[in-house]
Each structure stands twice: as structure tokens, then as C-alpha cells.
């Protein structure tokens, strides 16, 4: 196992399309959090949490990340997509692609995954004509994505038909992400639980750095530290682990009830806890809504998922009421702090919408994590043309005193008809200003002066 290259492959697909059965057919080992061991999963008969299983494929150690397909559990799908290198998109032949199929494609592409394989399951339940029709629908969904040429493999998990062909296709398409061994430890925690006689064990996939037994680590953003007592990979003890490894780590000094998914195991002091950040956002072309100021969304930033608000910005961080661009900077305000770092991928989605429509608003990455979200807000003051003279125009209402009027010198103003003017100097003592307009204006015409004020923005 030590000489194998670790890769992580997501199992994505609609509920009841056969992901867990496929995982069982492929896998050799099951982790503590694998294959629907959650009590509610067994009771309800569906996957409700991330499951992890393993098998060897030539020189790869493949960890399957089984993400729930139920529409209400998209947060877990995004959490799984954050740690995978490739994906298997599962589509049942007797039902065909669903809305969640398209959502999962958008999630995987937004999280930077470059390759997928489509597993067309339950092929024993339909005829050849139906199979051809379903494959055509899948191709249509993939047409405008980077996965347009993805292989489609017909399988039946119950008879093992097509399982070897699926492994062959996976072997040909796997593209492990670049592993960064240098720098601080970064491990998003997906599960935490107590083990009798040992204390807390956390599980996750190392995104960056290394960790070894006896080393001090921190759970961020809790700022709680512990020494690593032991490290395991699918039950096998090891002295250390590095970026790309799937591990369970025993940290006995921290209570498991304090830890939630989205916390990080990290080098002490290396991660910032913040309630806001600046991102570069790419809108989802399949989302039909508008992107407006203070719009409430669910923010998945790495593995954590929290309620947040979008503040669309111009390139110089001026607050906009709405953005119609396909790419723009945005401030994201969070309801509660999470551990953040620049470069982390972000996905914005709306869980308040019906699963029958596309709920993913957009995606991008964190570009800045300031201590305070300070943005420029445009404020507009309205005046009117008071008197028209031979060479200039007197405008009143833009300033309340001569002193304030003097500070407006050289500022630009506009009229309703688009005519632009430059404020030259005050006139008299009542805040009237002299304006040079580039074209003719009329008396009593409204004149607008916009200034930018810096304000702190918070969720609310």
C-alpha cells in the first residue's frame, strides 16, 4: 500500500441509481464511514452521508467517495467533490439522467475535477434501444462541459457485468491532482468519533503537507490542539502520512463532540477563522435566477458549508446592486466563521429552490481573506440647475455649505439625459456650485453627484 499512488474518485448520481451497490462491487476495503453505516441510512435505505471504500487498481490506491444522491443532501455532494481527483457519474438505465445528474456534473466541474467516467447501471432492466436513447441523453448533458468525451460504460452491479470494463476506463482517465508536500498541514475533517480506550479519531484526506505520530496539530477554527497518537489508512497503522493520503488520525486531547464536518486538522496557527472573504465568481449558465446584493445562498467553501450572502462587486470593489456578468468579484458574508485560506474553491447554491430546477448559482475561488470586509458603497446626492449663465451653470442642492461645496471641486456630475459636467468652485455661501457642462442643460433639471464611502459589511 505504501508504494501505491493515492487517488480519490467520487461516486455521483441521483438517488437509487445504484451508487452504493457499485461501490460494493468495486471495493476491497470499507472505512468506518463507508457503505451506509449511518443508522438513518440503514433505516431509510438511502445514502445520507459520505461513504469511503478502497480498492487497488494497478499502481493506484483508489478511495471511492460515495456521495448521497438525494436532492436535499447536496451539501454532502459538494463536500465530497472538494477532495476527489476524478469521478464516476452513475446513471440508471431504467430511469435515465435526472436534474440531480446535471447538478452533480456542475459540482464536479466547478470543484476543478478534469475527468469522469459514466457508469450506466441497471442495464439488465432495459433493451438495446432504451440504452441507446439514455446514452444520447447523457451525451447531451455533457456536451457543453469538459467531460463531453467521457466514456460511458454499461454495468450491472448485481451480475458484475461491465465492472472490469469500468475499471479499465477509470485507469485510462484518472488524473491525480498535484500534491503539495511543502507548507502547513491541511486536512478537511469529514468524520469525528470516539474509540474506546483511544479517544477521538478524525478522518479525512490530506490536501497539503505531511503529518506524523507525536506531532502537534490544531482543529481549526476551534483553536484546540492535540498530539497525534496514531495514524491509520483503512485499518493499517502508519507512522506518517502526506498530501493525497486518506487517513484516520487519533487526537485524544480533543472531544469528538466539539468537532464538526468542515473543521480542519492543520498545523497550529496556519488557518484563518473568518466570517467573510472575497472570491472570483463564475456564474452557472444553467441557473436562471439573478445575482443580487445580499442574496442568501448556501456557501460551500472547501468542505465547510454555511449560510451566506453575496455582495456583487466591480473590479475596484465598489458594491453593485446586481451583476449580469458571467465572471465578477464578490464579497461573501458568512453567518458563522469557518476556517479559510486563499485558493480554496467555493460553490454557491440555493437549497430553498425546488430540486426540479438548477440550484447552483456559481462557483470560484477565494482570493482574499481580510480581517474586515471593507467595501466602497456609492452614495448619490441630487441637486438641480438653479441658473444658467453665459459660460457656466449654477447648481444648488449638492452641498449644504460653502465649505462642503469647496471640497467638491473637480468632481464629475451627471444629468438625467446623460450630459456630464465638472464642478469648478462654490458660488456664494449656501452651497451652490459652479458647473461646466459639456452640453446644454435646462433650468430645474436634476443633477446627480456620486461619491464612494468605505463601509464594513457583515452578514445580516
C-alpha positions as CSV (number, residue, x, y, z in Angstrom):
1,X,0.0,0.0,0.0
2,X,2.9,2.4,0.8
3,X,4.1,2.3,-2.8
4,X,0.7,3.0,-4.4
5,X,-0.4,6.4,-5.7
6,X,-3.4,7.5,-3.7
7,X,-6.3,8.8,-5.8
8,X,-9.9,9.7,-4.8
9,X,-12.8,9.0,-7.1
10,X,-16.3,10.4,-6.3
11,X,-19.4,8.4,-6.9
12,X,-22.1,10.9,-8.1
13,X,-25.6,10.3,-9.2
14,X,-29.3,10.5,-8.5
15,X,-30.9,8.7,-5.6
16,X,-31.5,4.9,-6.2
17,X,-29.3,4.9,-9.3
18,X,-27.0,2.2,-7.8
19,X,-24.0,4.1,-6.4
20,X,-23.7,2.1,-3.2
21,X,-24.2,-1.2,-5.0
22,X,-21.5,-0.2,-7.5
23,X,-19.2,0.7,-4.6
24,X,-19.6,-2.7,-3.1
25,X,-18.8,-4.4,-6.4
26,X,-15.6,-2.3,-6.9
27,X,-14.3,-2.2,-3.3
28,X,-11.9,-4.4,-1.3
29,X,-11.9,-2.5,2.0
30,X,-14.5,-0.3,3.7
31,X,-13.7,2.5,6.1
32,X,-15.5,3.3,9.4
33,X,-17.7,5.7,7.5
34,X,-18.4,3.5,4.5
35,X,-21.3,2.0,2.6
36,X,-24.3,3.4,4.5
37,X,-23.3,2.5,8.0
38,X,-25.1,5.6,9.3
39,X,-28.2,4.3,11.3
40,X,-30.5,6.6,9.4
41,X,-29.1,5.4,6.1
42,X,-29.9,1.8,7.1
43,X,-33.4,2.8,8.3
44,X,-34.3,4.9,5.3
45,X,-32.5,2.7,2.7
46,X,-30.6,5.6,1.1
47,X,-27.1,7.1,1.4
48,X,-27.3,10.2,3.6
49,X,-23.6,10.8,4.3
50,X,-20.3,10.4,2.6
51,X,-19.1,6.8,2.4
52,X,-15.5,5.7,1.9
53,X,-14.3,2.4,0.4
54,X,-11.0,1.3,-1.2
55,X,-9.6,-0.9,-3.9
56,X,-6.3,-1.3,-5.8
57,X,-6.0,-0.5,-9.5
58,X,-2.6,-1.2,-10.9
59,X,-0.3,1.3,-9.2
60,X,-3.2,3.3,-7.8
61,X,-4.8,3.1,-4.3
62,X,-8.3,4.2,-5.2
63,X,-10.6,5.6,-2.5
64,X,-14.2,5.8,-3.6
65,X,-16.1,8.7,-2.1
66,X,-19.8,7.7,-2.2
67,X,-21.9,11.0,-2.2
68,X,-25.6,10.9,-1.4
69,X,-27.9,11.4,-4.4
70,X,-30.9,12.7,-2.6
71,X,-31.8,16.3,-3.7
72,X,-31.8,17.6,-0.1
73,X,-28.3,16.4,0.6
74,X,-26.4,18.5,-2.0
75,X,-24.1,19.8,0.8
76,X,-22.6,16.4,1.2
77,X,-22.1,16.1,-2.6
78,X,-20.2,19.3,-2.6
79,X,-18.1,18.2,0.4
80,X,-17.2,15.0,-1.4
81,X,-16.3,16.8,-4.6
82,X,-13.8,19.0,-2.7
83,X,-11.5,16.1,-2.1
84,X,-11.7,14.0,-5.3
85,X,-9.4,13.7,-8.3
86,X,-11.9,12.1,-10.7
87,X,-15.5,10.9,-10.6
88,X,-17.8,8.2,-11.7
89,X,-21.1,9.6,-12.7
90,X,-23.8,7.0,-12.1
91,X,-27.0,6.9,-14.2
92,X,-29.6,4.2,-14.0
93,X,-30.6,2.8,-17.4
94,X,-34.2,2.3,-16.3
95,X,-34.7,6.0,-15.4
96,X,-32.0,7.9,-17.3
97,X,-30.4,11.3,-16.3
98,X,-32.3,13.4,-13.7
99,X,-32.0,17.1,-12.6
100,X,-29.5,16.0,-9.9
101,X,-27.4,14.4,-12.6
102,X,-26.9,17.8,-14.2
103,X,-26.3,19.3,-10.8
104,X,-23.6,16.8,-10.0
105,X,-21.8,17.5,-13.3
106,X,-21.8,21.2,-12.5
107,X,-20.5,20.5,-9.0
108,X,-17.7,18.2,-10.2
109,X,-16.6,20.7,-12.9
110,X,-16.8,23.6,-10.5
111,X,-14.5,21.8,-8.0
112,X,-11.8,21.5,-10.6
113,X,-12.1,17.8,-11.5
114,X,-10.9,17.2,-15.0
115,X,-12.0,13.7,-15.8
116,X,-15.1,11.5,-15.2
117,X,-16.4,8.1,-16.3
118,X,-20.1,7.5,-16.7
119,X,-21.4,4.2,-15.3
120,X,-24.7,3.3,-16.9
121,X,-26.1,1.0,-14.3
122,X,-29.1,-1.5,-14.2
123,X,-28.5,-2.3,-17.9
124,X,-30.1,-5.7,-17.4
125,X,-33.5,-4.0,-16.9
126,X,-33.8,-2.3,-20.4
127,X,-33.4,-3.3,-24.0
128,X,-30.8,-2.1,-26.5
129,X,-33.0,0.7,-28.0
130,X,-33.6,2.2,-24.5
131,X,-29.8,2.0,-23.7
132,X,-29.0,3.9,-26.9
133,X,-31.6,6.6,-26.0
134,X,-30.2,7.0,-22.5
135,X,-26.7,7.3,-23.8
136,X,-27.8,10.1,-26.2
137,X,-29.4,12.0,-23.3
138,X,-26.2,11.7,-21.2
139,X,-24.1,13.0,-24.2
140,X,-26.5,16.0,-24.4
141,X,-25.9,16.8,-20.7
142,X,-22.1,16.6,-21.1
143,X,-22.0,18.4,-24.4
144,X,-21.0,21.8,-23.2
145,X,-18.7,20.7,-20.4
146,X,-15.1,19.5,-20.3
147,X,-16.5,15.9,-20.0
148,X,-18.0,15.8,-23.5
149,X,-15.8,12.9,-24.5
150,X,-16.2,10.9,-21.2
151,X,-16.5,7.1,-21.7
152,X,-19.9,5.6,-20.9
153,X,-19.7,2.1,-19.6
154,X,-22.7,-0.2,-19.3
155,X,-22.7,-2.1,-16.0
156,X,-24.8,-4.3,-13.7
157,X,-23.5,-4.3,-10.1
158,X,-25.6,-7.4,-9.3
159,X,-24.1,-9.6,-12.0
160,X,-20.7,-7.8,-12.2
161,X,-21.3,-7.2,-15.9
162,X,-19.1,-4.4,-17.1
163,X,-17.2,-4.0,-13.8
164,X,-13.8,-4.8,-15.3
165,X,-14.5,-2.5,-18.3
166,X,-15.4,0.3,-15.8
167,X,-12.0,-0.3,-14.0
168,X,-10.2,-0.2,-17.4
169,X,-11.9,3.1,-18.3
170,X,-11.1,4.5,-14.8
171,X,-7.5,3.5,-15.2
172,X,-7.3,5.4,-18.5
173,X,-8.9,8.6,-17.3
174,X,-7.6,9.0,-13.7
175,X,-5.7,12.3,-13.3
176,X,-4.3,12.7,-9.8
177,X,-4.2,16.3,-8.6
178,X,-0.8,17.8,-7.9
179,X,0.2,17.1,-4.3
180,X,1.8,19.8,-2.3
181,X,4.0,18.3,0.4
182,X,5.5,21.5,1.5
183,X,3.7,24.1,3.6
184,X,1.4,23.6,6.6
185,X,-0.8,20.5,7.1
186,X,-4.3,21.0,5.7
187,X,-6.8,18.1,6.2
188,X,-10.6,18.8,6.0
189,X,-12.3,16.6,8.6
190,X,-15.3,14.6,7.2
191,X,-16.0,12.5,10.3
192,X,-15.1,12.5,14.0
193,X,-16.0,9.8,16.5
194,X,-14.8,8.3,19.8
195,X,-12.9,5.0,20.1
196,X,-13.0,3.3,23.5
197,X,-9.6,3.5,25.1
198,X,-8.2,5.8,22.5
199,X,-10.3,9.0,22.5
200,X,-11.2,11.0,19.4
201,X,-10.5,9.8,15.9
202,X,-10.9,12.1,12.9
203,X,-10.9,11.0,9.3
204,X,-10.1,13.0,6.1
205,X,-8.0,13.4,3.1
206,X,-4.7,15.3,3.3
207,X,-4.9,18.2,0.8
208,X,-1.5,19.6,1.7
209,X,1.6,19.0,3.8
210,X,2.5,16.0,6.0
211,X,1.7,14.7,9.4
212,X,3.4,12.2,11.7
213,X,2.8,10.4,15.0
214,X,3.7,12.6,18.0
215,X,3.3,15.9,16.1
216,X,1.1,18.7,17.5
217,X,-1.9,19.6,15.4
218,X,-4.8,22.0,15.7
219,X,-8.5,21.7,14.9
220,X,-9.4,25.0,13.1
221,X,-11.4,27.2,13.6
222,X,-11.7,25.8,17.2
223,X,-8.1,26.7,18.1
224,X,-7.9,23.4,20.1
225,X,-4.6,21.4,19.9
226,X,-3.6,17.8,20.4
227,X,-0.7,15.5,19.8
228,X,-1.2,12.8,17.1
229,X,-1.3,9.4,18.9
230,X,-1.7,7.2,15.8
231,X,-2.4,7.2,12.1
232,X,-4.2,4.6,10.0
233,X,-5.2,4.1,6.4
234,X,-8.1,1.6,6.0
235,X,-7.0,-0.1,9.3
236,X,-3.3,-0.3,8.5
237,X,-1.1,1.5,11.0
238,X,1.5,4.0,9.8
239,X,4.0,6.5,11.3
240,X,3.3,9.4,8.9
241,X,1.1,10.5,6.0
242,X,1.3,13.1,3.3
243,X,-0.8,15.0,0.8
244,X,-3.2,12.7,-1.1
245,X,-3.5,10.1,1.7
246,X,-6.8,9.1,3.1
247,X,-6.3,8.7,6.9
248,X,-7.8,8.2,10.3
249,X,-5.9,10.2,13.0
250,X,-6.2,9.7,16.7
251,X,-6.2,13.1,18.6
252,X,-7.0,12.1,22.2
253,X,-6.9,15.6,23.7
254,X,-10.0,17.0,21.8
255,X,-13.6,15.9,22.5
256,X,-15.2,14.5,19.3
257,X,-18.5,16.3,20.1
258,X,-16.7,19.6,19.6
259,X,-15.7,18.7,16.0
260,X,-18.0,19.1,13.0
261,X,-17.6,18.4,9.3
262,X,-15.8,21.4,7.8
263,X,-13.4,21.8,10.6
264,X,-9.7,21.3,9.6
265,X,-6.9,19.4,11.1
266,X,-4.0,21.8,10.5
267,X,-0.6,22.9,11.6
268,X,-1.2,25.2,14.6
269,X,-1.8,28.8,13.6
270,X,-1.8,28.1,9.9
271,X,-5.5,28.7,9.1
272,X,-7.6,31.9,9.5
273,X,-11.1,31.8,11.0
274,X,-13.2,34.4,9.2
275,X,-16.9,35.3,8.6
276,X,-16.2,36.7,5.1
277,X,-14.0,36.6,2.1
278,X,-13.5,37.9,-1.4
279,X,-13.9,35.5,-4.3
280,X,-13.8,35.5,-8.1
281,X,-17.1,34.1,-9.1
282,X,-18.2,32.4,-12.3
283,X,-21.9,32.2,-12.8
284,X,-23.6,28.9,-13.7
285,X,-25.2,29.4,-17.2
286,X,-27.9,26.8,-16.3
287,X,-29.0,28.9,-13.3
288,X,-32.0,31.0,-14.3
289,X,-32.1,33.5,-11.4
290,X,-30.4,36.8,-10.9
291,X,-27.3,37.5,-8.8
292,X,-28.3,40.4,-6.5
293,X,-26.9,42.2,-3.5
294,X,-27.5,40.4,-0.1
295,X,-28.9,37.4,-2.0
296,X,-28.9,34.4,0.5
297,X,-27.1,31.3,-0.6
298,X,-25.6,28.2,0.9
299,X,-21.8,28.7,0.7
300,X,-19.6,25.6,0.4
301,X,-16.0,26.8,0.9
302,X,-13.9,23.7,0.7
303,X,-15.7,21.2,2.8
304,X,-17.5,23.6,5.3
305,X,-21.0,24.6,4.3
306,X,-22.7,27.6,5.8
307,X,-25.4,30.2,5.1
308,X,-24.1,33.3,3.4
309,X,-24.9,36.4,1.4
310,X,-23.5,37.6,-1.9
311,X,-22.3,41.2,-2.5
312,X,-21.5,41.6,-6.2
313,X,-18.6,44.0,-6.8
314,X,-16.9,45.9,-9.6
315,X,-13.2,45.4,-10.3
316,X,-12.3,48.1,-7.8
317,X,-14.6,46.6,-5.1
318,X,-17.5,49.0,-5.4
319,X,-20.7,47.4,-4.3
320,X,-23.2,46.7,-7.0
321,X,-27.0,46.1,-6.7
322,X,-26.8,43.3,-9.3
323,X,-24.2,41.8,-11.6
324,X,-25.2,40.4,-15.0
325,X,-21.6,39.5,-15.9
326,X,-20.5,35.8,-16.2
327,X,-17.4,36.5,-14.2
328,X,-17.0,39.1,-11.4
329,X,-15.5,39.6,-7.9
330,X,-17.9,39.2,-5.0
331,X,-17.7,39.6,-1.2
332,X,-19.2,36.6,0.6
333,X,-20.6,37.3,4.1
334,X,-21.0,34.2,6.3
335,X,-23.5,33.6,9.1
336,X,-20.7,32.0,11.2
337,X,-16.9,31.8,10.9
338,X,-15.2,29.0,9.1
339,X,-11.5,28.2,8.6
340,X,-10.4,29.7,5.3
341,X,-7.3,30.1,3.1
342,X,-6.8,31.7,-0.3
343,X,-7.2,29.5,-3.3
344,X,-9.9,27.4,-1.7
345,X,-12.7,26.5,-4.2
346,X,-16.2,27.9,-3.5
347,X,-19.6,26.7,-4.6
348,X,-22.7,28.8,-4.1
349,X,-26.1,27.0,-4.2
350,X,-29.7,27.7,-3.2
351,X,-31.3,24.9,-1.1
352,X,-34.5,27.0,-0.9
353,X,-35.3,26.2,-4.5
354,X,-37.2,23.1,-5.8
355,X,-34.9,20.1,-6.7
356,X,-36.7,20.2,-10.1
357,X,-34.7,23.2,-11.1
358,X,-31.0,24.1,-11.2
359,X,-29.9,25.4,-7.7
360,X,-26.2,26.0,-8.2
361,X,-25.7,29.8,-8.6
362,X,-22.0,29.9,-9.4
363,X,-18.5,28.9,-8.3
364,X,-15.0,30.2,-8.0
365,X,-12.1,30.5,-5.5
366,X,-11.1,32.6,-2.5
367,X,-8.7,35.5,-3.5
368,X,-8.6,37.4,-0.2
369,X,-9.5,36.8,3.5
370,X,-9.3,40.3,5.1
371,X,-9.8,40.8,8.8
372,X,-12.8,43.1,8.0
373,X,-14.9,43.2,4.8
374,X,-14.4,46.9,3.8
375,X,-16.2,47.8,0.6
376,X,-16.9,51.0,-1.3
377,X,-20.5,52.0,-1.4
378,X,-21.8,54.5,-3.9
379,X,-23.9,57.4,-2.4
380,X,-25.8,59.8,-4.7
381,X,-26.8,63.3,-3.9
382,X,-29.3,65.1,-6.0
383,X,-29.4,68.8,-6.9
384,X,-30.9,70.9,-9.6
385,X,-29.9,73.6,-12.1
386,X,-30.5,76.9,-10.4
387,X,-29.4,79.4,-13.0
388,X,-27.9,79.2,-16.5
389,X,-25.2,81.8,-17.2
390,X,-23.3,82.6,-20.3
391,X,-20.2,80.4,-19.6
392,X,-21.3,78.2,-16.8
393,X,-24.3,76.9,-14.8
394,X,-25.2,77.3,-11.1
395,X,-26.4,74.1,-9.4
396,X,-27.9,74.0,-5.9
397,X,-28.6,71.1,-3.5
398,X,-25.3,69.1,-4.0
399,X,-23.7,70.7,-0.9
400,X,-25.1,72.2,2.3
401,X,-22.4,74.8,2.9
402,X,-19.7,76.7,1.1
403,X,-17.0,74.6,2.9
404,X,-18.5,71.3,1.6
405,X,-19.0,72.9,-1.9
406,X,-15.3,73.7,-2.0
407,X,-14.4,70.0,-1.4
408,X,-16.4,69.1,-4.5
409,X,-14.1,71.0,-6.8
410,X,-13.2,68.9,-9.9
411,X,-15.9,66.3,-9.2
412,X,-18.0,64.9,-12.0
413,X,-21.8,65.3,-12.1
414,X,-24.5,64.0,-14.5
415,X,-27.9,64.9,-15.6
416,X,-30.9,62.6,-16.4
417,X,-30.2,63.0,-20.1
418,X,-26.6,61.8,-19.7
419,X,-24.9,65.2,-20.0
420,X,-21.7,65.3,-17.9
421,X,-20.4,68.3,-16.0
422,X,-17.4,69.3,-13.8
423,X,-17.8,71.2,-10.6
424,X,-15.4,74.2,-10.6
425,X,-16.0,76.1,-7.4
426,X,-18.5,77.3,-4.8
427,X,-20.8,80.3,-5.5
428,X,-22.0,82.3,-2.5
429,X,-22.5,80.9,0.9
430,X,-25.4,78.5,0.5
431,X,-23.6,75.5,-1.0
432,X,-24.3,76.5,-4.6
433,X,-21.6,75.3,-7.0
434,X,-20.5,76.5,-10.5
435,X,-20.6,73.6,-13.0
436,X,-19.2,73.4,-16.6
437,X,-21.4,71.1,-18.6
438,X,-20.2,69.5,-21.9
439,X,-23.6,70.2,-23.5
440,X,-26.7,72.3,-22.9
441,X,-29.0,71.8,-19.8
442,X,-32.2,73.4,-18.7
443,X,-33.2,75.2,-15.5
444,X,-34.6,73.0,-12.7
445,X,-33.1,69.9,-14.4
446,X,-31.9,67.3,-11.8
447,X,-28.1,66.9,-11.4
448,X,-26.5,63.9,-9.7
449,X,-23.2,63.7,-7.8
450,X,-22.0,60.2,-6.8
451,X,-19.3,59.7,-4.2
452,X,-17.8,56.5,-2.7
453,X,-17.7,55.8,1.0
454,X,-15.9,52.9,2.6
455,X,-18.1,50.8,4.9
456,X,-17.7,47.5,6.7
457,X,-20.0,44.7,5.6
458,X,-21.3,41.8,7.7
459,X,-23.9,39.1,7.4
460,X,-27.3,40.3,8.3
